[in-house]
Amino acid sequence: MEDIQQWIGIDVCKRWLDVHVRPVDKIFRVSNDASGIQELLITFCLSLTLSVLARVSFTFIKL
């Protein structure tokens, strides 16, 4: 099985985290609180190779 590099973009706002996963084009939203962040971490801990881009105030930061 070939590993596929994924890019995860997270748009942060007060109430929501909007998430877009490329190249699989998975798009979803979680609440910006402890339960939403937990859901996000559980979702992405299943993948071994991640490159995460978090967008905060129009600035991209590679984590």
C-alpha positions as CSV (number, residue, x, y, z in Angstrom):
1,M,0.0,0.0,0.0
2,E,1.4,3.4,-1.0
3,D,1.6,6.2,1.5
4,I,-0.2,9.3,0.2
5,Q,0.9,12.7,1.6
6,Q,-2.0,14.6,2.9
7,W,-2.3,18.4,3.4
8,I,-4.8,19.6,6.0
9,G,-6.0,23.2,5.9
10,I,-7.7,24.5,9.0
11,D,-9.5,27.8,9.0
12,V,-9.9,29.0,12.5
13,C,-12.7,31.2,13.8
14,K,-14.3,31.8,17.2
15,R,-17.0,29.1,16.9
16,W,-15.7,26.7,14.2
17,L,-12.7,25.0,12.7
18,D,-13.3,24.4,9.0
19,V,-11.1,21.6,7.7
20,H,-10.1,20.7,4.2
21,V,-8.0,17.6,3.5
22,R,-6.1,17.4,0.2
23,P,-5.7,15.5,-2.1
24,V,-8.8,13.5,-1.0
25,D,-11.0,16.6,-0.9
26,K,-12.6,15.8,2.4
27,I,-14.2,18.9,3.9
28,F,-15.8,19.1,7.4
29,R,-16.4,21.4,10.3
30,V,-15.9,20.9,14.0
31,S,-16.6,23.2,16.9
32,N,-13.7,25.3,18.3
33,D,-13.9,23.9,21.8
34,A,-12.4,20.9,23.6
35,S,-14.8,18.3,22.1
36,G,-14.3,19.6,18.5
37,I,-10.5,19.6,18.9
38,Q,-10.7,16.1,20.3
39,E,-12.7,15.0,17.3
40,L,-10.2,16.6,15.0
41,L,-7.2,14.9,16.7
42,I,-8.9,11.5,16.7
43,T,-9.7,11.8,13.0
44,F,-6.1,12.7,12.1
45,C,-4.3,10.4,14.5
46,L,-5.5,7.5,12.2
47,S,-3.2,8.9,9.5
48,L,0.6,8.4,9.9
49,T,1.9,11.0,7.5
50,L,0.5,14.5,7.8
51,S,1.5,18.0,6.8
52,V,-0.7,20.4,8.6
53,L,-1.3,24.0,7.5
54,A,-3.1,26.1,10.0
55,R,-4.4,29.4,8.7
56,V,-4.6,32.1,11.4
57,S,-5.2,35.7,10.4
58,F,-4.3,35.0,6.7
59,T,-0.9,33.7,7.7
60,F,0.1,30.1,6.9
61,I,2.1,28.3,9.5
62,K,3.6,24.8,8.9
63,L,3.2,22.8,12.1
